[in-house]
Amino acid sequence: MRIGKRVRGMGRRKGSRVGVRILAAVLAGGMAVGLAGCSKEELEAKLAGRGTTREVQSTGESGEEKSGEANRVTVVCDESLMAWDSSQAAEEKMQKLSGLTVEVSRLSHEDFNAKVMEQMEGGEVPDVILLSPSQYEAYARAGILWNMSTILQRTVEEKPKAGENGEASQEEKEERERRNAVWRQAITDQRMAVDGMFYGVESTLGTGCVTYVKRVWLNAVGMEEPKNWEEYLTMLKLFATKDPDGNGEDDTYGLSAPGLTEEEYPYTWFLPEFYQKAVPDFEQDVYGNWHDGFLSEEMKGALLRLQEVYREGYLDPLVAERSEEDVKELFCQDKTGVITYWAGEWEEELSAQWKKEREKRLKELARAQKEADAEQGSQEGDRGLAESNTGDTGQDSVAENALNEETEGTLLDDYDYGLIKLAPIEELGSYSRVPVGIWAITTACKEPEQVFTKFMIPLLEQEQEILRWKNEKVEESYEGMTQEEMEEGKERRKEAEKESLTFLEEHSEASKLPASSKTLDSSRKNFAMLKREVICQVVTEGKDVSRALEEYERRTKETSEKILKELNHENE
């Protein structure tokens, strides 16, 4: 049974058939069911007769089919990269922009590759596909994506339209320059080049993570915003030892993170202050030579820093087990004071969730205290009961000051839920900005240039901000609000999102696409598992860093040598 909406009208081209087979090996390490073991003839037989009728063709009065004009385009997207809630909403928006009939298939992020392979195995190769950065290069090298280098260059060089007098107006010149800037970025950004050629266009500048710090916690421990590593370390120490939430219990830590061991998250996104210049992946040096960044001195320093804060108790002791949702909950439940998370609307979402969780706890404490006082009053007689009903207990704890609605409301309203966006500390230099999604045209598309002109140009020139990782729970923030309050909240959120993204842009550098080679792509999961093992041994078990890295190097030596030969093209 095929999951999700079936994509109709998918064409096939000889050039893409071999690519499907290659892609299966690239993405699944040679184990893609039904494809990896196929001969060229068997694969062609699989593709033949399935999804091969091109509905892009139109029929004239004579009944003869006319080809060569694109009027229908099929699109496959990773749903986590789409701003729309449904395929129908996406189709309506894309159709309005392009004037084409658009059919969209939204596939789940978790098993996107498997579902794409399932569709392609059945001959259903879309015209257009929206990919994550980690998918893009693999698809390009597999021959699935159309080389758009030439048309990109032509688009950049397009001149503004001349008016009746033969001259373009100033307005037209400015508009053309604005649009050209979109495409100029596409071909000057070498991250998107695969062997010097361009197969896709980044949908927006993208997003990335920044570090948020609770302002009220900084005030509680008497600190200013940290500017360097020593100050950052001091802040984590005070957050873990000085009861910044004021509950009188030793139950706080500086931070937690999913990026310690989670395979999907680059380590540097969620623990940037620790990794700094370390890149735990294969990377190029300034001379263009490839090496395994996990064995670098920078990586050794990152592991030593993580080991230190874990040993001292500043880092969540269960960090190795935490998911992304776990980390958010710890932050919002006042167990940690620092979190590195996505820029944009997520800052507002964190503040809103933090407020909601704190108010919930305060109300629970107030109810518990009332019940305890009522019980005490019943035992002490009428005088004690009267004092309990007024809430006048003469004590200063948060719970007891929240006994009546007036005091409770004051406490909730006056509390500072503001977050400070921490500028990268001196030793770090910048955050990492990542592409949200990459638009590409497949080699199955019969009229790629027309699809580029009619579909991609209006999509990217007019709607550059339509794609961003979407916060699915954002509407929960408005529960219980009046319409007016909701509109005000949405406006504040919009402004806060803009400010947060501006901050990211000012303090970030565009991240490189992951290194890719046949052996690296097929063994990436094995490398990830081994790296997680090393990190956990060093950080949570206190293993000697040098010895751990030496063991990693020994275990990966044969595969690494093969990868480096491929990356350095030593076999060509």
KACOR-V698949 format. One record per residue. N is the residue number from 1. RES is the residue in one small letter. SS is DSSP state (@ for helix, = for strand, . for the rest). OMEGA is omega in radians with two decimals (999 if undefined). NEAR is the number of other C-alpha atoms within 8 Angstrom. Layout:
n = (N & N)
res = (RES & RES)
ss = (SS & SS)
omega = (OMEGA & OMEGA)
near = (NEAR & NEAR)
//
This chain:
n = (1 & 2 & 3 & 4 & 5 & 6 & 7 & 8 & 9 & 10 & 11 & 12 & 13 & 14 & 15 & 16 & 17 & 18 & 19 & 20 & 21 & 22 & 23 & 24 & 25 & 26 & 27 & 28 & 29 & 30 & 31 & 32 & 33 & 34 & 35 & 36 & 37 & 38 & 39 & 40 & 41 & 42 & 43 & 44 & 45 & 46 & 47 & 48 & 49 & 50 & 51 & 52 & 53 & 54 & 55 & 56 & 57 & 58 & 59 & 60 & 61 & 62 & 63 & 64 & 65 & 66 & 67 & 68 & 69 & 70 & 71 & 72 & 73 & 74 & 75 & 76 & 77 & 78 & 79 & 80 & 81 & 82 & 83 & 84 & 85 & 86 & 87 & 88 & 89 & 90 & 91 & 92 & 93 & 94 & 95 & 96 & 97 & 98 & 99 & 100 & 101 & 102 & 103 & 104 & 105 & 106 & 107 & 108 & 109 & 110 & 111 & 112 & 113 & 114 & 115 & 116 & 117 & 118 & 119 & 120 & 121 & 122 & 123 & 124 & 125 & 126 & 127 & 128 & 129 & 130 & 131 & 132 & 133 & 134 & 135 & 136 & 137 & 138 & 139 & 140 & 141 & 142 & 143 & 144 & 145 & 146 & 147 & 148 & 149 & 150 & 151 & 152 & 153 & 154 & 155 & 156 & 157 & 158 & 159 & 160 & 161 & 162 & 163 & 164 & 165 & 166 & 167 & 168 & 169 & 170 & 171 & 172 & 173 & 174 & 175 & 176 & 177 & 178 & 179 & 180 & 181 & 182 & 183 & 184 & 185 & 186 & 187 & 188 & 189 & 190 & 191 & 192 & 193 & 194 & 195 & 196 & 197 & 198 & 199 & 200 & 201 & 202 & 203 & 204 & 205 & 206 & 207 & 208 & 209 & 210 & 211 & 212 & 213 & 214 & 215 & 216 & 217 & 218 & 219 & 220 & 221 & 222 & 223 & 224 & 225 & 226 & 227 & 228 & 229 & 230 & 231 & 232 & 233 & 234 & 235 & 236 & 237 & 238 & 239 & 240 & 241 & 242 & 243 & 244 & 245 & 246 & 247 & 248 & 249 & 250 & 251 & 252 & 253 & 254 & 255 & 256 & 257 & 258 & 259 & 260 & 261 & 262 & 263 & 264 & 265 & 266 & 267 & 268 & 269 & 270 & 271 & 272 & 273 & 274 & 275 & 276 & 277 & 278 & 279 & 280 & 281 & 282 & 283 & 284 & 285 & 286 & 287 & 288 & 289 & 290 & 291 & 292 & 293 & 294 & 295 & 296 & 297 & 298 & 299 & 300 & 301 & 302 & 303 & 304 & 305 & 306 & 307 & 308 & 309 & 310 & 311 & 312 & 313 & 314 & 315 & 316 & 317 & 318 & 319 & 320 & 321 & 322 & 323 & 324 & 325 & 326 & 327 & 328 & 329 & 330 & 331 & 332 & 333 & 334 & 335 & 336 & 337 & 338 & 339 & 340 & 341 & 342 & 343 & 344 & 345 & 346 & 347 & 348 & 349 & 350 & 351 & 352 & 353 & 354 & 355 & 356 & 357 & 358 & 359 & 360 & 361 & 362 & 363 & 364 & 365 & 366 & 367 & 368 & 369 & 370 & 371 & 372 & 373 & 374 & 375 & 376 & 377 & 378 & 379 & 380 & 381 & 382 & 383 & 384 & 385 & 386 & 387 & 388 & 389 & 390 & 391 & 392 & 393 & 394 & 395 & 396 & 397 & 398 & 399 & 400 & 401 & 402 & 403 & 404 & 405 & 406 & 407 & 408 & 409 & 410 & 411 & 412 & 413 & 414 & 415 & 416 & 417 & 418 & 419 & 420 & 421 & 422 & 423 & 424 & 425 & 426 & 427 & 428 & 429 & 430 & 431 & 432 & 433 & 434 & 435 & 436 & 437 & 438 & 439 & 440 & 441 & 442 & 443 & 444 & 445 & 446 & 447 & 448 & 449 & 450 & 451 & 452 & 453 & 454 & 455 & 456 & 457 & 458 & 459 & 460 & 461 & 462 & 463 & 464 & 465 & 466 & 467 & 468 & 469 & 470 & 471 & 472 & 473 & 474 & 475 & 476 & 477 & 478 & 479 & 480 & 481 & 482 & 483 & 484 & 485 & 486 & 487 & 488 & 489 & 490 & 491 & 492 & 493 & 494 & 495 & 496 & 497 & 498 & 499 & 500 & 501 & 502 & 503 & 504 & 505 & 506 & 507 & 508 & 509 & 510 & 511 & 512 & 513 & 514 & 515 & 516 & 517 & 518 & 519 & 520 & 521 & 522 & 523 & 524 & 525 & 526 & 527 & 528 & 529 & 530 & 531 & 532 & 533 & 534 & 535 & 536 & 537 & 538 & 539 & 540 & 541 & 542 & 543 & 544 & 545 & 546 & 547 & 548 & 549 & 550 & 551 & 552 & 553 & 554 & 555 & 556 & 557 & 558 & 559 & 560 & 561 & 562 & 563 & 564 & 565 & 566 & 567 & 568 & 569 & 570 & 571 & 572)
res = (m & r & i & g & k & r & v & r & g & m & g & r & r & k & g & s & r & v & g & v & r & i & l & a & a & v & l & a & g & g & m & a & v & g & l & a & g & c & s & k & e & e & l & e & a & k & l & a & g & r & g & t & t & r & e & v & q & s & t & g & e & s & g & e & e & k & s & g & e & a & n & r & v & t & v & v & c & d & e & s & l & m & a & w & d & s & s & q & a & a & e & e & k & m & q & k & l & s & g & l & t & v & e & v & s & r & l & s & h & e & d & f & n & a & k & v & m & e & q & m & e & g & g & e & v & p & d & v & i & l & l & s & p & s & q & y & e & a & y & a & r & a & g & i & l & w & n & m & s & t & i & l & q & r & t & v & e & e & k & p & k & a & g & e & n & g & e & a & s & q & e & e & k & e & e & r & e & r & r & n & a & v & w & r & q & a & i & t & d & q & r & m & a & v & d & g & m & f & y & g & v & e & s & t & l & g & t & g & c & v & t & y & v & k & r & v & w & l & n & a & v & g & m & e & e & p & k & n & w & e & e & y & l & t & m & l & k & l & f & a & t & k & d & p & d & g & n & g & e & d & d & t & y & g & l & s & a & p & g & l & t & e & e & e & y & p & y & t & w & f & l & p & e & f & y & q & k & a & v & p & d & f & e & q & d & v & y & g & n & w & h & d & g & f & l & s & e & e & m & k & g & a & l & l & r & l & q & e & v & y & r & e & g & y & l & d & p & l & v & a & e & r & s & e & e & d & v & k & e & l & f & c & q & d & k & t & g & v & i & t & y & w & a & g & e & w & e & e & e & l & s & a & q & w & k & k & e & r & e & k & r & l & k & e & l & a & r & a & q & k & e & a & d & a & e & q & g & s & q & e & g & d & r & g & l & a & e & s & n & t & g & d & t & g & q & d & s & v & a & e & n & a & l & n & e & e & t & e & g & t & l & l & d & d & y & d & y & g & l & i & k & l & a & p & i & e & e & l & g & s & y & s & r & v & p & v & g & i & w & a & i & t & t & a & c & k & e & p & e & q & v & f & t & k & f & m & i & p & l & l & e & q & e & q & e & i & l & r & w & k & n & e & k & v & e & e & s & y & e & g & m & t & q & e & e & m & e & e & g & k & e & r & r & k & e & a & e & k & e & s & l & t & f & l & e & e & h & s & e & a & s & k & l & p & a & s & s & k & t & l & d & s & s & r & k & n & f & a & m & l & k & r & e & v & i & c & q & v & v & t & e & g & k & d & v & s & r & a & l & e & e & y & e & r & r & t & k & e & t & s & e & k & i & l & k & e & l & n & h & e & n & e)
ss = (. & . & . & . & . & . & . & . & . & . & . & . & . & @ & @ & @ & @ & @ & @ & @ & @ & @ & @ & @ & @ & @ & @ & @ & . & . & . & . & . & . & . & . & . & . & . & @ & @ & @ & @ & @ & @ & @ & @ & . & . & . & . & . & . & . & . & . & . & = & = & . & . & . & . & . & = & = & . & . & . & . & . & = & = & = & = & = & = & = & @ & @ & @ & . & . & . & . & . & @ & @ & @ & @ & @ & @ & @ & @ & @ & @ & @ & @ & . & . & = & = & = & = & = & = & = & . & . & . & . & @ & @ & @ & @ & @ & @ & @ & @ & @ & @ & . & . & . & . & . & . & = & = & = & = & . & @ & @ & @ & @ & @ & @ & @ & @ & @ & . & . & . & = & . & . & . & @ & @ & @ & @ & @ & @ & @ & @ & . & . & . & . & . & . & . & . & . & . & . & . & . & @ & @ & @ & @ & @ & @ & @ & @ & @ & @ & @ & @ & @ & @ & @ & @ & @ & @ & @ & . & @ & @ & @ & = & = & . & . & = & = & . & . & = & = & . & . & . & . & = & = & = & = & = & = & = & = & @ & @ & @ & @ & @ & @ & . & . & . & . & . & . & . & . & @ & @ & @ & @ & @ & @ & @ & @ & @ & @ & @ & @ & @ & . & . & . & . & . & . & . & . & . & . & . & = & = & = & . & . & @ & @ & @ & . & . & . & . & . & . & @ & @ & @ & @ & . & @ & @ & @ & @ & . & . & . & . & . & . & = & = & = & . & . & . & . & . & = & = & = & @ & @ & @ & . & @ & @ & @ & @ & @ & @ & @ & @ & @ & @ & @ & @ & @ & @ & @ & @ & . & . & = & . & . & . & @ & @ & @ & . & . & @ & @ & @ & @ & @ & @ & @ & @ & @ & . & . & . & = & = & = & = & = & = & = & . & . & . & @ & @ & @ & @ & @ & @ & @ & @ & @ & @ & @ & @ & @ & @ & @ & @ & @ & @ & @ & @ & @ & @ & @ & @ & @ & @ & @ & @ & @ & @ & @ & @ & @ & @ & @ & . & @ & @ & @ & @ & @ & @ & @ & @ & @ & . & . & . & . & . & . & . & @ & @ & @ & @ & . & . & . & @ & @ & @ & @ & @ & @ & @ & @ & @ & @ & . & . & . & . & = & = & = & = & . & . & . & . & . & . & . & . & = & = & = & = & . & . & . & = & = & = & = & = & . & . & . & . & . & @ & @ & @ & @ & @ & @ & @ & @ & @ & @ & @ & @ & @ & @ & @ & . & . & . & . & . & . & . & . & . & . & . & @ & @ & @ & @ & @ & . & . & . & . & @ & @ & @ & @ & @ & @ & @ & @ & @ & @ & @ & @ & @ & @ & @ & @ & @ & @ & @ & @ & @ & @ & @ & @ & . & = & = & = & . & . & . & . & . & . & . & @ & @ & @ & @ & @ & @ & @ & @ & @ & @ & @ & @ & @ & @ & @ & @ & @ & @ & @ & @ & @ & @ & @ & @ & . & . & . & @ & @ & @ & @ & @ & @ & @ & @ & @ & @ & @ & @ & @ & @ & @ & @ & @ & @ & @ & @ & @ & @ & @ & . & . & . & . & .)
omega = (-3.13 & -3.11 & 3.13 & -3.10 & 3.10 & -3.14 & -3.09 & 3.03 & -3.12 & 3.13 & 3.06 & 3.08 & -3.10 & -3.10 & -3.10 & -3.06 & 3.09 & 3.12 & 3.09 & -3.14 & 3.10 & -3.11 & 3.12 & 3.12 & -3.12 & -3.04 & -3.04 & 3.09 & 3.12 & -3.06 & 3.13 & -3.08 & 3.05 & -3.11 & -3.01 & -3.09 & -3.10 & 2.91 & 3.13 & -3.12 & 3.12 & -3.14 & 3.10 & 3.11 & 3.10 & -3.08 & -3.08 & 3.04 & -3.12 & 3.12 & -3.04 & 3.13 & -3.09 & 3.07 & 3.08 & 3.12 & 3.10 & -3.09 & 3.12 & -3.11 & -3.12 & -3.11 & 3.14 & 3.13 & 3.06 & 3.13 & 3.07 & 3.11 & -3.12 & 3.03 & 3.10 & 3.13 & 3.11 & -3.01 & 3.01 & -3.10 & 2.87 & -3.00 & -3.14 & -3.12 & -3.08 & 3.14 & -3.11 & -3.08 & -3.07 & 3.06 & -3.14 & 3.13 & 3.12 & 3.14 & -3.12 & -3.13 & -3.11 & 3.11 & 3.11 & -3.12 & -2.97 & -3.03 & 3.13 & 2.94 & -3.03 & 3.06 & -3.03 & 3.00 & 3.12 & -3.12 & -3.10 & -3.10 & -3.00 & -3.11 & -3.10 & -3.10 & -3.12 & -3.12 & 3.06 & 3.11 & 3.11 & 3.12 & -3.12 & 3.10 & 3.10 & 3.13 & -3.09 & 3.13 & -3.08 & 3.03 & -3.07 & 3.14 & 3.10 & -2.99 & 2.96 & 3.13 & -3.11 & 3.14 & -2.93 & -3.04 & 3.12 & 3.13 & 3.14 & -3.12 & 3.13 & 3.14 & -3.13 & -3.00 & 3.13 & 3.11 & -3.08 & -3.07 & -3.07 & -3.10 & 3.05 & 3.14 & 3.12 & -3.11 & 3.11 & -3.06 & -3.11 & -3.10 & 3.07 & -3.12 & 3.14 & 3.10 & -3.11 & -3.12 & 3.13 & -3.14 & 3.07 & 3.11 & 3.10 & 3.12 & 3.12 & 3.11 & -3.13 & 3.14 & 3.13 & 3.12 & 3.10 & -3.13 & 3.13 & 3.14 & 3.10 & -3.07 & 3.08 & 3.09 & -3.09 & -3.09 & 3.07 & 3.12 & -3.05 & 3.04 & -3.04 & -3.11 & 3.04 & -3.05 & 3.08 & -3.13 & -3.10 & -3.09 & -3.11 & -3.13 & 3.11 & -3.05 & 3.10 & 3.00 & 3.07 & 3.14 & -3.13 & -3.09 & 2.99 & -3.13 & 3.12 & 3.12 & 3.10 & -3.12 & -3.11 & 3.08 & 3.08 & 3.11 & -3.10 & -3.13 & 3.05 & -3.13 & 2.95 & 3.09 & -3.11 & -3.10 & -3.12 & -3.05 & -3.11 & 3.10 & 3.10 & 3.12 & 3.09 & 3.11 & 3.12 & 3.13 & -3.11 & 3.10 & -3.10 & -2.98 & -2.99 & 3.05 & -3.06 & 3.12 & 3.03 & -3.13 & 3.12 & -3.11 & 3.10 & -3.01 & -3.12 & 3.05 & 3.11 & -3.09 & 2.94 & -3.12 & 3.01 & -3.03 & 3.12 & -3.05 & -3.08 & -3.08 & -3.01 & -3.03 & 3.00 & -3.04 & -3.05 & 3.11 & -2.99 & 3.05 & -3.00 & -3.09 & -3.13 & -3.09 & 3.09 & -3.10 & -3.14 & 3.06 & -3.05 & -3.13 & 3.07 & -3.07 & 3.11 & 3.01 & -3.07 & 3.14 & 3.12 & 3.14 & -3.12 & 3.05 & 3.09 & -3.10 & -3.14 & 3.14 & -3.08 & 3.06 & 3.10 & 3.12 & 3.09 & 3.11 & 3.12 & -3.14 & 3.11 & 3.11 & 3.12 & 3.12 & -3.12 & -3.07 & 3.08 & -3.14 & -3.10 & 3.10 & 3.14 & -3.12 & 3.11 & -3.07 & 3.12 & -3.05 & -3.10 & -3.11 & -2.96 & 2.97 & 3.10 & 3.13 & 3.09 & -3.09 & 3.08 & -3.13 & 3.11 & 3.14 & -3.08 & 3.09 & 3.09 & 3.02 & 3.08 & -3.11 & -3.10 & 3.05 & 2.99 & -3.03 & -3.03 & 3.02 & 3.13 & -3.07 & -3.09 & 3.08 & 3.11 & 3.13 & 3.11 & 3.13 & -3.12 & 3.14 & 3.09 & 3.12 & -3.12 & -3.12 & -3.12 & 3.10 & 3.11 & -3.14 & -3.14 & 3.13 & 3.09 & 3.09 & 3.14 & 3.13 & 3.13 & 3.13 & 3.10 & 3.13 & 3.13 & 3.14 & 3.11 & 3.11 & 3.11 & -3.14 & 3.13 & 3.13 & -3.07 & 3.12 & -3.03 & -3.11 & 3.12 & 3.11 & 3.12 & 3.10 & 3.12 & -3.12 & 3.11 & -3.10 & -3.08 & -3.08 & 3.12 & 3.12 & -2.96 & -3.11 & 3.12 & -3.11 & -3.06 & 3.04 & -3.14 & -3.04 & 3.11 & -3.01 & -3.10 & -3.14 & 3.12 & -3.14 & 3.11 & 3.13 & -3.09 & -3.07 & -3.03 & -3.07 & -3.09 & 3.10 & -3.12 & 3.10 & 3.04 & 3.03 & -3.03 & 3.04 & -3.13 & -3.14 & -2.97 & -3.09 & -3.09 & 3.10 & -3.12 & 2.95 & 3.13 & 3.10 & -3.02 & 3.03 & 3.07 & -3.13 & -3.12 & 3.10 & 3.11 & 3.04 & -3.10 & 3.09 & 3.05 & -3.10 & -3.10 & -3.09 & -3.03 & -3.13 & 3.11 & 3.10 & 3.09 & -3.07 & -3.04 & -3.02 & -2.99 & -3.12 & 3.12 & 3.14 & -3.06 & 3.13 & -3.05 & -3.02 & -3.06 & -3.07 & -3.07 & -3.10 & 3.06 & 3.10 & -2.97 & 3.04 & -3.04 & -3.06 & -3.03 & -3.10 & 3.12 & 3.14 & -3.05 & 3.13 & 3.12 & -3.13 & 2.96 & 3.12 & 3.14 & 3.12 & 3.14 & 3.14 & 3.09 & 3.12 & 3.13 & 3.12 & 3.09 & -3.14 & 3.14 & -3.14 & 3.13 & 3.11 & 3.13 & -3.13 & -3.13 & 3.13 & 3.06 & 3.10 & 3.13 & -3.12 & -3.11 & -3.02 & -3.07 & 2.99 & 3.12 & 3.14 & 3.10 & 3.01 & 3.14 & 3.05 & -3.08 & 2.95 & -3.09 & -3.11 & -3.14 & -3.12 & -3.12 & -3.12 & -3.06 & -3.14 & 3.11 & 3.08 & -3.13 & 3.13 & -3.13 & 3.09 & 3.10 & 3.11 & 3.14 & -3.11 & -3.14 & 3.12 & -3.10 & -3.00 & -3.01 & -3.13 & 3.08 & -3.12 & 3.11 & -3.04 & -3.10 & -3.14 & -3.14 & 3.14 & 3.07 & 3.10 & 3.08 & -3.13 & 3.14 & -3.09 & -3.08 & -2.97 & -3.07 & -3.14 & -3.13 & 3.12 & 3.11 & 3.12 & -3.10 & 3.06 & 3.13 & -3.12 & -3.14 & 3.09 & -3.09 & -3.13 & -3.08 & 999)
near = (2 & 5 & 6 & 7 & 6 & 7 & 12 & 8 & 12 & 16 & 16 & 14 & 10 & 6 & 10 & 13 & 12 & 11 & 11 & 15 & 13 & 11 & 12 & 15 & 13 & 13 & 11 & 9 & 11 & 10 & 8 & 10 & 6 & 7 & 11 & 12 & 6 & 10 & 6 & 7 & 7 & 8 & 12 & 9 & 7 & 10 & 13 & 8 & 6 & 9 & 13 & 12 & 7 & 8 & 7 & 11 & 12 & 8 & 9 & 8 & 5 & 5 & 6 & 7 & 8 & 9 & 7 & 7 & 9 & 11 & 9 & 10 & 14 & 14 & 14 & 12 & 13 & 14 & 9 & 8 & 14 & 13 & 9 & 7 & 7 & 7 & 10 & 7 & 9 & 11 & 11 & 9 & 8 & 12 & 11 & 8 & 9 & 10 & 8 & 13 & 8 & 12 & 11 & 13 & 12 & 12 & 12 & 9 & 8 & 4 & 8 & 10 & 7 & 7 & 10 & 8 & 10 & 9 & 10 & 11 & 12 & 10 & 16 & 16 & 12 & 15 & 15 & 13 & 12 & 13 & 12 & 12 & 12 & 8 & 8 & 11 & 11 & 13 & 11 & 12 & 8 & 14 & 14 & 15 & 13 & 12 & 8 & 10 & 10 & 7 & 8 & 11 & 9 & 8 & 9 & 10 & 7 & 7 & 5 & 8 & 6 & 9 & 8 & 5 & 5 & 6 & 7 & 10 & 8 & 6 & 6 & 10 & 10 & 8 & 8 & 10 & 8 & 8 & 9 & 12 & 9 & 10 & 11 & 9 & 8 & 11 & 13 & 6 & 8 & 6 & 7 & 13 & 11 & 10 & 4 & 5 & 9 & 12 & 15 & 12 & 10 & 13 & 14 & 10 & 9 & 12 & 14 & 13 & 14 & 12 & 11 & 13 & 13 & 12 & 11 & 9 & 12 & 14 & 9 & 9 & 10 & 6 & 9 & 6 & 6 & 11 & 10 & 9 & 11 & 6 & 9 & 10 & 9 & 8 & 12 & 13 & 10 & 11 & 17 & 15 & 9 & 7 & 13 & 12 & 8 & 6 & 6 & 5 & 6 & 7 & 7 & 13 & 16 & 16 & 13 & 14 & 14 & 14 & 12 & 12 & 10 & 9 & 8 & 4 & 9 & 8 & 12 & 12 & 14 & 15 & 12 & 12 & 9 & 9 & 15 & 12 & 7 & 12 & 12 & 10 & 9 & 12 & 10 & 9 & 8 & 5 & 5 & 6 & 8 & 11 & 9 & 11 & 12 & 10 & 10 & 9 & 6 & 11 & 15 & 11 & 9 & 12 & 14 & 10 & 9 & 10 & 12 & 9 & 11 & 13 & 10 & 7 & 10 & 14 & 13 & 11 & 8 & 6 & 11 & 10 & 5 & 12 & 9 & 8 & 7 & 8 & 13 & 10 & 8 & 11 & 14 & 15 & 10 & 11 & 10 & 15 & 13 & 12 & 15 & 13 & 13 & 10 & 14 & 12 & 12 & 11 & 15 & 10 & 10 & 10 & 12 & 9 & 10 & 13 & 10 & 8 & 10 & 11 & 9 & 8 & 8 & 11 & 10 & 8 & 9 & 12 & 9 & 8 & 11 & 11 & 8 & 8 & 10 & 11 & 8 & 10 & 15 & 10 & 6 & 9 & 8 & 8 & 8 & 11 & 14 & 9 & 11 & 13 & 8 & 7 & 11 & 7 & 7 & 4 & 6 & 6 & 6 & 8 & 10 & 12 & 12 & 14 & 13 & 9 & 7 & 6 & 10 & 12 & 9 & 8 & 9 & 8 & 6 & 6 & 6 & 6 & 10 & 8 & 10 & 8 & 8 & 11 & 7 & 11 & 12 & 8 & 7 & 11 & 9 & 8 & 15 & 12 & 15 & 10 & 13 & 16 & 15 & 14 & 12 & 13 & 14 & 15 & 14 & 14 & 13 & 8 & 9 & 12 & 7 & 10 & 11 & 10 & 9 & 11 & 13 & 9 & 9 & 12 & 12 & 10 & 9 & 6 & 8 & 10 & 7 & 7 & 12 & 12 & 9 & 8 & 7 & 5 & 6 & 8 & 7 & 6 & 9 & 9 & 6 & 4 & 8 & 6 & 6 & 7 & 8 & 10 & 8 & 8 & 9 & 8 & 8 & 8 & 10 & 9 & 8 & 12 & 14 & 9 & 9 & 12 & 11 & 8 & 8 & 15 & 9 & 6 & 11 & 10 & 9 & 7 & 8 & 5 & 9 & 8 & 8 & 9 & 9 & 9 & 10 & 10 & 12 & 13 & 9 & 8 & 8 & 7 & 9 & 9 & 9 & 9 & 9 & 11 & 8 & 11 & 11 & 11 & 11 & 14 & 15 & 11 & 7 & 9 & 9 & 7 & 10 & 7 & 8 & 12 & 10 & 8 & 8 & 11 & 9 & 7 & 7 & 9 & 8 & 7 & 8 & 9 & 8 & 9 & 12 & 10 & 10 & 12 & 10 & 8 & 7 & 7 & 5 & 3)
//
